[in-house]
Amino acid sequence: MALGPRIEPMLAEAWSVLPPERTLPGGPVMEQKPDGYRALLVARPGHVFLQSRNGADLTPPFLALVAAAPALDRPLDLDGELVVVHDGRLHFGALQGRARRRGRGAAAAAVQRPAHLIVFDVLEASGVALLDRPYRERRTLLEGFFADKVLVAPFSLCPATTDRAVAEDWLDPAWGAAGMEGVIVMGRAQAYQPGLRGWIKVRARSTQEGLVAAVTGTVQEPGALLLGR
């Protein structure tokens, strides 16, 4: 059964900390969350479509990435994060600039600041829908595509771990400086549920102490703060 042409992605609920071990079916798998656009790629012989989380067509501004998809030797539906590297980090502003380009401007921008799709899930392969398969099976299949060179640059495999200590390290603000927003937590036994918030998203956070020098509005409901570091 073929999916598409547009696919509603599975979503994540925001948490402030990593969830306990048994929160999600089968136990947690943690993946890095890049700072980019959620994007789903539907690749068929002679036709490739890149869509945003909301179903918008991202194909025109990212034709160079889409052009790499026909090299795939089988129909594939991929879920991932669209990113642009600039100044040594994943740069959301540069990605936004790319998304506004069309035609010759898009082609020139693709050379200057290439886009990449960091893939974290496979939803269909060779005409077989995989939504009901557990995450661990979909992940194994996806890793096989990269190992067998079915997927190569500009596609890359999203890092994943079952080690909580590694995931805690990914939440360090230093990763934020490199363009990683935080961690997405998935259940090993979870099916892919389009439109549902079945995953968990934990953002990297950094804190600093400060002194409040003045407040507009009231102390109970401030409108703005004047802070001293």
NORNOR-V18925 format. One record per residue. N is the residue number from 1. RES is the residue in one letter. PSI is psi in whole degrees, -180 to 180 (* if undefined). OMEGA is omega in whole degrees, -180 to 180 (* if undefined). BURIAL is 1 if it has 16 or more other C-alpha atoms within 10 Angstrom, else 0. Layout:
n=N res=RES psi=PSI omega=OMEGA burial=BURIAL
n=N res=RES psi=PSI omega=OMEGA burial=BURIAL
This chain:
n=1 res=M psi=124 omega=-178 burial=0
n=2 res=A psi=138 omega=174 burial=0
n=3 res=L psi=176 omega=173 burial=1
n=4 res=G psi=-172 omega=8 burial=0
n=5 res=P psi=-24 omega=175 burial=0
n=6 res=R psi=142 omega=-175 burial=1
n=7 res=I psi=133 omega=175 burial=1
n=8 res=E psi=121 omega=-175 burial=1
n=9 res=P psi=155 omega=170 burial=1
n=10 res=M psi=145 omega=-173 burial=1
n=11 res=L psi=174 omega=-178 burial=1
n=12 res=A psi=144 omega=175 burial=1
n=13 res=E psi=137 omega=-178 burial=0
n=14 res=A psi=129 omega=172 burial=0
n=15 res=W psi=159 omega=179 burial=0
n=16 res=S psi=-18 omega=-179 burial=0
n=17 res=V psi=165 omega=175 burial=0
n=18 res=L psi=141 omega=-176 burial=1
n=19 res=P psi=161 omega=173 burial=0
n=20 res=P psi=162 omega=-172 burial=0
n=21 res=E psi=-41 omega=-172 burial=0
n=22 res=R psi=20 omega=-178 burial=0
n=23 res=T psi=-41 omega=-177 burial=0
n=24 res=L psi=152 omega=-177 burial=1
n=25 res=P psi=128 omega=177 burial=0
n=26 res=G psi=-3 omega=-177 burial=1
n=27 res=G psi=161 omega=-171 burial=1
n=28 res=P psi=146 omega=164 burial=1
n=29 res=V psi=129 omega=-177 burial=1
n=30 res=M psi=132 omega=178 burial=1
n=31 res=E psi=147 omega=175 burial=1
n=32 res=Q psi=144 omega=178 burial=1
n=33 res=K psi=104 omega=179 burial=1
n=34 res=P psi=158 omega=177 burial=1
n=35 res=D psi=94 omega=-178 burial=1
n=36 res=G psi=-157 omega=176 burial=1
n=37 res=Y psi=130 omega=170 burial=1
n=38 res=R psi=130 omega=-176 burial=1
n=39 res=A psi=141 omega=177 burial=1
n=40 res=L psi=132 omega=-178 burial=1
n=41 res=L psi=123 omega=176 burial=1
n=42 res=V psi=110 omega=-176 burial=1
n=43 res=A psi=124 omega=177 burial=1
n=44 res=R psi=159 omega=176 burial=1
n=45 res=P psi=118 omega=178 burial=0
n=46 res=G psi=2 omega=-178 burial=0
n=47 res=H psi=131 omega=176 burial=0
n=48 res=V psi=136 omega=-179 burial=1
n=49 res=F psi=129 omega=178 burial=1
n=50 res=L psi=121 omega=-176 burial=1
n=51 res=Q psi=154 omega=176 burial=1
n=52 res=S psi=176 omega=177 burial=1
n=53 res=R psi=-36 omega=-178 burial=1
n=54 res=N psi=7 omega=177 burial=0
n=55 res=G psi=1 omega=179 burial=0
n=56 res=A psi=150 omega=-178 burial=0
n=57 res=D psi=113 omega=178 burial=0
n=58 res=L psi=5 omega=-176 burial=1
n=59 res=T psi=-50 omega=-174 burial=1
n=60 res=P psi=-46 omega=-178 burial=1
n=61 res=P psi=-12 omega=-176 burial=1
n=62 res=F psi=46 omega=-177 burial=1
n=63 res=L psi=-34 omega=-179 burial=1
n=64 res=A psi=-41 omega=177 burial=1
n=65 res=L psi=-44 omega=-180 burial=1
n=66 res=V psi=-36 omega=-179 burial=1
n=67 res=A psi=-23 omega=179 burial=0
n=68 res=A psi=-21 omega=-175 burial=0
n=69 res=A psi=-37 omega=179 burial=1
n=70 res=P psi=-16 omega=176 burial=0
n=71 res=A psi=-16 omega=176 burial=0
n=72 res=L psi=139 omega=-174 burial=1
n=73 res=D psi=13 omega=179 burial=0
n=74 res=R psi=155 omega=174 burial=0
n=75 res=P psi=134 omega=-179 burial=1
n=76 res=L psi=140 omega=169 burial=1
n=77 res=D psi=120 omega=-174 burial=1
n=78 res=L psi=146 omega=175 burial=1
n=79 res=D psi=133 omega=-178 burial=1
n=80 res=G psi=-165 omega=-179 burial=1
n=81 res=E psi=124 omega=178 burial=1
n=82 res=L psi=126 omega=-175 burial=1
n=83 res=V psi=160 omega=172 burial=1
n=84 res=V psi=132 omega=178 burial=1
n=85 res=V psi=129 omega=179 burial=1
n=86 res=H psi=136 omega=-179 burial=0
n=87 res=D psi=37 omega=174 burial=0
n=88 res=G psi=15 omega=-179 burial=0
n=89 res=R psi=165 omega=170 burial=1
n=90 res=L psi=124 omega=-169 burial=1
n=91 res=H psi=108 omega=-177 burial=1
n=92 res=F psi=-37 omega=178 burial=1
n=93 res=G psi=-42 omega=178 burial=0
n=94 res=A psi=-36 omega=177 burial=1
n=95 res=L psi=-44 omega=178 burial=1
n=96 res=Q psi=-41 omega=178 burial=0
n=97 res=G psi=-41 omega=178 burial=0
n=98 res=R psi=-39 omega=-176 burial=1
n=99 res=A psi=-20 omega=-179 burial=1
n=100 res=R psi=-9 omega=-176 burial=0
n=101 res=R psi=150 omega=175 burial=1
n=102 res=R psi=160 omega=174 burial=1
n=103 res=G psi=-132 omega=-178 burial=0
n=104 res=R psi=-35 omega=178 burial=0
n=105 res=G psi=-39 omega=178 burial=0
n=106 res=A psi=-40 omega=180 burial=1
n=107 res=A psi=-42 omega=179 burial=1
n=108 res=A psi=-41 omega=180 burial=0
n=109 res=A psi=-34 omega=180 burial=1
n=110 res=A psi=-32 omega=178 burial=1
n=111 res=V psi=-43 omega=-177 burial=0
n=112 res=Q psi=-42 omega=-177 burial=0
n=113 res=R psi=82 omega=-176 burial=1
n=114 res=P psi=147 omega=176 burial=1
n=115 res=A psi=153 omega=178 burial=1
n=116 res=H psi=151 omega=174 burial=1
n=117 res=L psi=111 omega=176 burial=1
n=118 res=I psi=109 omega=-170 burial=1
n=119 res=V psi=132 omega=177 burial=1
n=120 res=F psi=-3 omega=179 burial=1
n=121 res=D psi=153 omega=174 burial=1
n=122 res=V psi=128 omega=-173 burial=1
n=123 res=L psi=-23 omega=178 burial=1
n=124 res=E psi=141 omega=178 burial=1
n=125 res=A psi=127 omega=178 burial=1
n=126 res=S psi=38 omega=177 burial=0
n=127 res=G psi=2 omega=-180 burial=0
n=128 res=V psi=119 omega=177 burial=0
n=129 res=A psi=136 omega=-174 burial=1
n=130 res=L psi=10 omega=-174 burial=1
n=131 res=L psi=-36 omega=-177 burial=1
n=132 res=D psi=-8 omega=178 burial=0
n=133 res=R psi=147 omega=177 burial=0
n=134 res=P psi=154 omega=-178 burial=1
n=135 res=Y psi=-43 omega=-176 burial=1
n=136 res=R psi=-35 omega=178 burial=1
n=137 res=E psi=-42 omega=179 burial=1
n=138 res=R psi=-39 omega=180 burial=1
n=139 res=R psi=-43 omega=179 burial=1
n=140 res=T psi=-42 omega=178 burial=0
n=141 res=L psi=-43 omega=-180 burial=0
n=142 res=L psi=-45 omega=178 burial=1
n=143 res=E psi=-35 omega=178 burial=1
n=144 res=G psi=-36 omega=178 burial=0
n=145 res=F psi=-38 omega=178 burial=1
n=146 res=F psi=-40 omega=-180 burial=0
n=147 res=A psi=-36 omega=-178 burial=0
n=148 res=D psi=6 omega=179 burial=0
n=149 res=K psi=21 omega=171 burial=0
n=150 res=V psi=-39 omega=175 burial=0
n=151 res=L psi=123 omega=179 burial=1
n=152 res=V psi=179 omega=180 burial=1
n=153 res=A psi=138 omega=15 burial=0
n=154 res=P psi=20 omega=175 burial=0
n=155 res=F psi=142 omega=177 burial=1
n=156 res=S psi=154 omega=-177 burial=1
n=157 res=L psi=129 omega=179 burial=1
n=158 res=C psi=131 omega=177 burial=1
n=159 res=P psi=140 omega=179 burial=0
n=160 res=A psi=153 omega=-180 burial=1
n=161 res=T psi=153 omega=170 burial=0
n=162 res=T psi=2 omega=-179 burial=0
n=163 res=D psi=113 omega=-177 burial=0
n=164 res=R psi=-34 omega=180 burial=0
n=165 res=A psi=-38 omega=177 burial=0
n=166 res=V psi=-44 omega=180 burial=0
n=167 res=A psi=-38 omega=177 burial=1
n=168 res=E psi=-39 omega=177 burial=0
n=169 res=D psi=-38 omega=179 burial=0
n=170 res=W psi=-19 omega=179 burial=1
n=171 res=L psi=0 omega=177 burial=1
n=172 res=D psi=139 omega=180 burial=1
n=173 res=P psi=-23 omega=178 burial=1
n=174 res=A psi=-35 omega=176 burial=0
n=175 res=W psi=-34 omega=176 burial=1
n=176 res=G psi=-38 omega=178 burial=1
n=177 res=A psi=-24 omega=178 burial=0
n=178 res=A psi=-4 omega=178 burial=1
n=179 res=G psi=19 omega=176 burial=1
n=180 res=M psi=122 omega=-175 burial=1
n=181 res=E psi=-30 omega=-175 burial=1
n=182 res=G psi=-137 omega=-173 burial=1
n=183 res=V psi=139 omega=169 burial=1
n=184 res=I psi=132 omega=-179 burial=1
n=185 res=V psi=128 omega=-180 burial=1
n=186 res=M psi=156 omega=177 burial=1
n=187 res=G psi=136 omega=-178 burial=1
n=188 res=R psi=-33 omega=-176 burial=1
n=189 res=A psi=8 omega=-176 burial=1
n=190 res=Q psi=136 omega=167 burial=1
n=191 res=A psi=167 omega=176 burial=1
n=192 res=Y psi=118 omega=-175 burial=1
n=193 res=Q psi=96 omega=-177 burial=0
n=194 res=P psi=131 omega=176 burial=0
n=195 res=G psi=-10 omega=-177 burial=0
n=196 res=L psi=148 omega=178 burial=0
n=197 res=R psi=74 omega=-177 burial=0
n=198 res=G psi=-15 omega=177 burial=1
n=199 res=W psi=175 omega=180 burial=1
n=200 res=I psi=133 omega=179 burial=1
n=201 res=K psi=127 omega=178 burial=1
n=202 res=V psi=119 omega=-179 burial=1
n=203 res=R psi=145 omega=172 burial=1
n=204 res=A psi=140 omega=-178 burial=1
n=205 res=R psi=146 omega=173 burial=0
n=206 res=S psi=143 omega=-178 burial=0
n=207 res=T psi=151 omega=175 burial=0
n=208 res=Q psi=148 omega=176 burial=0
n=209 res=E psi=147 omega=179 burial=0
n=210 res=G psi=164 omega=177 burial=0
n=211 res=L psi=132 omega=177 burial=0
n=212 res=V psi=114 omega=-178 burial=0
n=213 res=A psi=-31 omega=-179 burial=0
n=214 res=A psi=158 omega=-178 burial=0
n=215 res=V psi=136 omega=167 burial=0
n=216 res=T psi=147 omega=-172 burial=0
n=217 res=G psi=-145 omega=179 burial=0
n=218 res=T psi=164 omega=178 burial=0
n=219 res=V psi=-37 omega=-179 burial=0
n=220 res=Q psi=-35 omega=-180 burial=0
n=221 res=E psi=74 omega=-177 burial=0
n=222 res=P psi=144 omega=175 burial=0
n=223 res=G psi=-37 omega=178 burial=0
n=224 res=A psi=155 omega=180 burial=0
n=225 res=L psi=141 omega=169 burial=0
n=226 res=L psi=114 omega=-172 burial=0
n=227 res=L psi=147 omega=170 burial=0
n=228 res=G psi=135 omega=-180 burial=0
n=229 res=R psi=* omega=* burial=0
